[in-house]
């Protein structure tokens, strides 16, 4: 299987990269700036154009939109959440996903049973809304909505789309007290990617295969 993963230089993205590579898949990883990975700043349109030129004509069987930021942890409702933070986080977590799919659509159309996996979060859920982290929650909810709509539009091209909660993972974003290691999360996510098909396109699932409330 030929795979491309955004934000593959650390955290869940790197665990997915190593897990898929270890089982023999041909994996391309991207990062804003890291040795061994193709450069991609998902918030910059020209960066997407450069990546598309770099891999033009190469089929992709799986695109994993993993790159994301969580800058508003601990912000105060009274005086936090500055407008620039909203713009920056949405540029990465939402627009970045769309631009990645758009830029690599031609590659996906060349793939075998092509799939797009969007790493969202349980914080995208409208049913589970405990408050706080407004920008991250809103951006991940938007990424979920984007994925659901892409699933409809890409179905005619034979491309399945899944949206996933990776679990509470011990990363810089999740913190040291999180429940899962990156390896545990990645192993579950890879199983979800393998199971994704046109029959399940538009799904919102947890890393361990549970349907997640929208």
ZAMARGU-4260 file (C-alpha; in steps of 0.2 Angstrom, whole numbers, plus 5000, padded with zeros to 4 digits):
<rodrens>
0) 5000/5000/5000 | 5006/5017/4996 | 5003/5030/5010 | 5006/5048/5013 | 5005/5055/5031
5) 5005/5074/5036 | 5013/5079/5052 | 5023/5063/5052 | 5038/5069/5061 | 5031/5067/5079
10) 5017/5060/5090 | 5003/5050/5082 | 5009/5054/5065 | 5026/5047/5068 | 5019/5031/5076
15) 5008/5029/5061 | 5023/5031/5049 | 5034/5018/5058 | 5019/5006/5061 | 5014/5006/5042
20) 5032/5006/5036 | 5037/4991/5048 | 5023/4980/5039 | 5030/4984/5022 | 5019/4999/5016
25) 5028/5012/5005 | 5025/5027/5016 | 5029/5046/5013 | 5029/5057/5028 | 5028/5076/5028
30) 5032/5089/5040 | 5035/5108/5041 | 5053/5105/5043 | 5061/5089/5048 | 5075/5078/5040
35) 5069/5063/5031 | 5052/5070/5028 | 5045/5080/5013 | 5042/5098/5017 | 5023/5103/5019
40) 5016/5117/5029 | 4998/5113/5028 | 4992/5131/5031 | 5002/5137/5016 | 4994/5134/4998
45) 5010/5135/4989 | 5017/5122/5000 | 5003/5110/4995 | 5007/5115/4976 | 5025/5110/4979
50) 5021/5094/4986 | 5009/5090/4972 | 5022/5093/4960 | 5035/5083/4969 | 5024/5067/4969
55) 5014/5070/4953 | 5009/5054/4944 | 5012/5043/4960 | 4997/5034/4965 | 4991/5035/4983
60) 4981/5021/4992 | 4979/5030/5008 | 4981/5049/5013 | 4981/5052/5032 | 4977/5070/5037
65) 4986/5070/5054 | 4994/5087/5055 | 4986/5098/5069 | 4989/5111/5082 | 4981/5114/5099
70) 4986/5131/5105 | 4971/5136/5116 | 4973/5124/5130 | 4970/5134/5147 | 4964/5150/5138
75) 4952/5160/5148 | 4935/5164/5142 | 4936/5182/5150 | 4952/5187/5141 | 4959/5173/5130
80) 4956/5165/5113 | 4963/5180/5103 | 4957/5181/5085 | 4974/5177/5078 | 4974/5161/5087
85) 4957/5156/5079 | 4964/5160/5062 | 4980/5150/5064 | 4972/5135/5071 | 4958/5134/5058
90) 4971/5136/5045 | 4980/5121/5051 | 4966/5110/5058 | 4953/5113/5044 | 4959/5122/5029
95) 4975/5112/5030 | 4965/5096/5028 | 4955/5102/5014 | 4970/5109/5004 | 4979/5092/5007
100) 4965/5082/5000 | 4963/5094/4985 | 4981/5095/4981 | 4983/5076/4981 | 4966/5071/4973
105) 4974/5066/4957 | 4986/5054/4966 | 4971/5046/4976 | 4962/5044/4959 | 4977/5033/4953
110) 4977/5023/4969 | 4970/5005/4973 | 4954/5007/4984 | 4959/5024/4989 | 4955/5031/5006
115) 4957/5047/5016 | 4959/5046/5035 | 4956/5062/5044 | 4962/5062/5062 | 4950/5073/5072
120) 4946/5071/5090 | 4932/5066/5102 | 4932/5085/5105 | 4924/5087/5088 | 4908/5079/5095
125) 4893/5091/5098 | 4884/5078/5109 | 4899/5079/5121 | 4902/5097/5125 | 4910/5100/5142
130) 4916/5117/5138 | 4933/5125/5136 | 4946/5124/5122 | 4934/5132/5111 | 4945/5135/5096
135) 4952/5117/5096 | 4934/5110/5098 | 4927/5121/5084 | 4941/5117/5072 | 4940/5098/5075
140) 4921/5099/5073 | 4924/5108/5057 | 4936/5094/5051 | 4923/5081/5056 | 4910/5091/5045
145) 4922/5093/5031 | 4926/5074/5031 | 4908/5069/5031 | 4905/5080/5016 | 4920/5075/5007
150) 4914/5057/5009 | 4899/5061/4999 | 4908/5070/4985 | 4922/5058/4983 | 4912/5042/4983
155) 4909/5044/4965 | 4927/5044/4962 | 4929/5028/4972 | 4938/5036/4987 | 4932/5032/5005
160) 4934/5045/5019 | 4935/5041/5037 | 4936/5052/5052 | 4944/5046/5068 | 4947/5049/5087
165) 4964/5043/5091 | 4961/5041/5109 | 4969/5051/5123 | 4987/5049/5119 | 5003/5053/5128
170) 5010/5066/5116 | 5015/5084/5118 | 4997/5088/5114 | 4989/5074/5125 | 5000/5076/5140
175) 5010/5064/5150 | 4994/5058/5160 | 4985/5052/5145 | 4979/5034/5144 | 4987/5027/5128
180) 5004/5026/5121 | 5007/5032/5103 | 5010/5014/5098 | 4993/5008/5105 | 4984/5022/5096
185) 4993/5019/5080 | 4990/5001/5080 | 4971/5004/5082 | 4970/5017/5069 | 4979/5006/5056
190) 4966/4993/5059 | 4952/5006/5056 | 4961/5012/5040 | 4962/4995/5033 | 4943/4992/5037
195) 4938/5008/5028 | 4928/5006/5012 | 4915/5014/5002 | 4902/5005/5012 | 4908/5014/5028
200) 4913/5030/5021 | 4909/5045/5031 | 4911/5036/5048 | 4917/5044/5064 | 4925/5031/5074
205) 4937/5029/5089 | 4954/5021/5087 | 4947/5004/5094 | 4933/5003/5082 | 4918/5011/5091
210) 4906/5022/5082 | 4908/5039/5090 | 4894/5051/5094 | 4893/5066/5082
</rodrens>
